[in-house]
Amino acid sequence: MMSGRLLIVDDEPQIVRALRPGLLAAGYEVDSVGDGREALQTIAAGAYDAIIVDLGLPDMDGKDVIARAREWTDTPIVVLSARHAEEEKIAALDLGANDFVAKPFGIGELMARLRAVLRVRGARAAMTDKLSIGHLDIDFSNRRMKVAGKEVRPSPRELRLLRAFTQHIGAVLTHKQIVAAVWGGDEHVETQFVRVLVGNLRQKVEIDPARPSLIMTEPGVGYRFIDPNEESAA
């Protein structure tokens, strides 16, 4: 059972009522607010482990809440929204959201996304240069990697991409975020270069690149690196 303190930012009481029982049963403490201004005041005053934000707030766009909150906190943010357009997802993620769940959704999906972003936060706090994820063993300090026990040599860019992925296990990385992590935010890097780099890394880290178990594509948005052991446990 997970535990932690959550803030729900949503102006629809029925959504809050639907979420609260499942979250409480999972061991979370739950607070809720109904508009962006109150959300920012509450986030600034409280210590939360994760924040759930609806984009359609009555007084400001939820993306503005994300952008302003990111000025002072790195608390994981999961977006709930009825806006299904890829541009909306990308904008929210680029502003600092950690994940995006489209309405309508199941409570099980939201719980899984929360577990993922909270694992990432815990992993960052305990980040080491040696990691084992599924069939993959990585030694970042020595630039070495083993796939199913066989040594594989990643390029410097592939290693930077892998580092970014492992720092955000379970969360989506947009193309813009990958460019920032690998190329230092060079705005002239085309999306195709990201696709090629991800494809090359898949060839090296996946047992079957055609059926990836680690690097999953989020169409039109970016990529999600998952831990197969955590996925099967969920």
Secondary structure, DSSP 8 states (H G I E B T S, - for coil): ---EEEEEE-S-HHHHHHHHHHHHHTTEEEEEESSHHHHHHHHHHS--SEEEEESB-SSSBHHHHHHHHTTT----EEEEES---HHHHHHHHHHT-SEEEESS--HHHHHHHHHHHHHHHHHHHT--SEEEETTEEEETTTTEEEETTEEE---HHHHHHHHHHHTTTTSEEEHHHHHHHHHSS-TT--HHHHHHHHHHHHHHH-SSTTS-SSEEEETTTEEEE--HHHHHH-
